[in-house]
Amino acid sequence: MRIEIADKAGFCFGVKRAINLAETAAEKYGEVFTLGELIHNERAIEELEAKGIHAVETPEEAVGKPLVIRSHGVARAVEETARKCSAEVIDATCPNVLKIHKIAASVPKNGTLIVLGDENHPEVIGIMGHANCKTFAAKNAEQLKAVLEKTAEPVCIVVQTTFDSGEFSEISQKISAEFPRVEIHNTICTATEQRQKSARELSRRAALMIVVGGRSSSNTRKLAEICEKNAKTVFVTSAEEIPPQILKGLQADDIIGITAGASTPAHTIKEVHDKMNEEITKNNNENEEDFASLLEQDQSFNKLYNGKRVKATVVSVSKKEAVVEVGAKQTGYIVREELTNDPTAEVEDIVKPGDVIDAVVIKVDDSVGTAALSKKRVDAQLGLEKLDEIKQANETIEGKVTRVVNGGVIVNYENTNVFIPASHTGVPRGGKLDTLQGKSVKFKIIEVSNDRGGRVVGSIRQATREVREAERAKFWETIEVGQKFEGEVRSIENYGVFVDIGAVDGLVHTADLTWNRVGHPKDIVKVGDKINVIVKSFDLEKKRVSLSAKDPDDNPWTKFIEEYAKDDVIKATIVSITEFGAFAQIIPGVDGLIHISQISTERVQDINTVLKVGDVVDVKIIDIDEEKNRVSLSIRALSESGETASDDE
Ligand code: F3S
């Protein structure tokens, strides 16, 4: 079963506006009074009361207080009294109703105004109270005709904003034909029309309609009347009023429609929707229970009855169903929805002619000689046993996510629905479960229960964790220095970056990111970058691994050793200055130290007075320590010898 909310339902523009005006006034004055209940909804009224918005029947009950005229509007005389009594009158009459007041006021004194609507409705009373002529109310064609027959012209007809538009159109045609000089204004509010249209359209498709709203709300009652013509209709003011067993008699593919009157708050509609969802779940479970007990009954093949389990031979398949032979006088058929829980699977993917399958009878129709069967319900029973075995064996299984539901996803495993709670899907909290829709997932069974017709709960997270743990164990068993990986940068710290190399995350220290000098790791990589790394060292006890992203083939030290030798005179660029000397880059990745004593023939107190970063200087290589990868340079040696570096250095 599926729930659909009418696309136009709940608060209309006029009601929203009235509530906003009243709430603003309540904030300003601390409390405010409304002339009559602001909206026709008992629960919403209680909520307004809590906000300091109270209803009174007459302006005299709120003398000296702020007073709100609700969206229905009031007669001119009432408005005048209100202005005399109240501290401030906040006119929340709906602009659509104000238009009708204007029409009413424009009818000449010798004319007649007829309001098509309920004579006791405050809106109708208010409209009549703006006319300066004779007024009548009529609620149907007969009453209208009766008034017209004894009324002198000119006659003007207006319509209560919530009047049924279909009924009005019929009345209007009849009256125009019989009384051509009568002026008829269609003053039905489009919000009402839209709600009625959308409720009518939905109720034609639905098997059950829930109409939500206040019992005294005429527009809600009208919605219920419209729905009743097309579907079983239940009128409720809140979710608590939804009767038990409301789904009794409904079929699996039936639509449950929800519509709501113009004064129904959105949260009330949501509560009704949630409650119906619960009812559907409960109903599904009860059905499964019924079938579970029926399955255990008579195994005789001669006579078919609901719940009988049979062997069925597939005779033919079509897009919608499989026709089966069950050894009885009826022709058996299994519709696609009863073959599988997977809404994406085709009939021909599930069975083919000649297959012998287990099925259960769900409906026998002797008038046409057919028997509807279900394969998936038998599968569900068998599936429960199998899934329990899988759980005991702690096996990981695979299935397809067929639906995203409240609080998780449903995975189909060999025709049994397995519920995976959101916290077990592996989707981070707040993430979108829809991303799993249609995907094949590996999971563990964590609960199998026969309660309520069978309930199976699974966990993708547990399966993923197990795979990850196995990978980790294997990683630590086989790790070696020099092993190469392609990894993904997970996070960047001041001292280096953590790289995911599959089973674990390893640390690449800043100095091991590149052969060149690095300011901050973020100058070299960003999170999500794929980089090649090799294992530099590891600690099996602490489960730590140090990685290096330096490619040994690009080792600048190798190049340096090949191309340079002790006593070479070269050009080098000062890259940093310390207290004890200056570092000069010989080639990218190889810096040499010019010790303070090697800068000049004279004593240098402060290196910064002699050298600065960026200076290109002639230096002599005075020592190379191949073991420690260190180079010592000297400027002083050149001063003493008078040598200079050639320009090609
Ligand atoms: Fe106004 Fe129409 Fe609502 S008349 S109060 S917008 S139903």
Residues whose N, C-alpha, C, O or C-beta is under 5 A from the ligand:
A	BS01	F3S	C12 F13 G14 V15 S71 C94 N96 V97 T161 C189 A191 T192 A262
